[in-house]
Amino acid sequence: MSHFFYLARCHDESLYSGYTRNLVEREKAHNSGKGAKYTIRRRPIKIIYSEKFTTKSDALRREAAVKKLSRVEKLKLIHSKN
């Protein structure tokens, strides 16, 4: 089964990073108010970037690494995929 690291753009233009096994369901959860505390007040969100991994630990390691990046670096990462 696949594991994903993702970046979501919130309504206030902030970026949220997370982990999931299902990108579609996770976006729905965030937008229904069942996601993270951070996104509850910043709905709606849209997942705009993701990376697929074979293990949960790899996806979580990537999430931790990207969380350390500056906003500018995260935006460059997003744009590099497009």
Residue, then its C-alpha position, 0 to 999 in steps of 0.5 A: m500500500s502507498h503512503f504519501f507526504y503532502l502539502a496543502r494550500c489553506h484558504d489564508e494561503s498558508l501551507y500545511s504539510g502532512y502524511t496520509r495513505n489516501l490523498v482524496e479522503r484526507e483532503k475531504a477530512h480536512n475540509s469537513g473539519k475532521g483534519a488537523k487543528y491547524t486546518i480547521r480554521r483555514r478551510p477550505i484546503k487543497i492538496i497541491y503537492s504530494e510524494k508517494f512512498t512505499t513505507k510510512s516511515d519514509a513518508l514521515r521522514r520526508e514530511a519532517a524534512v520539508k517542515k524544516l524548509s522555509r516557505v520560499e523553499k516549499l514553494k520552489l518544491i511545489h513549482s518544480k513538480n509542475 
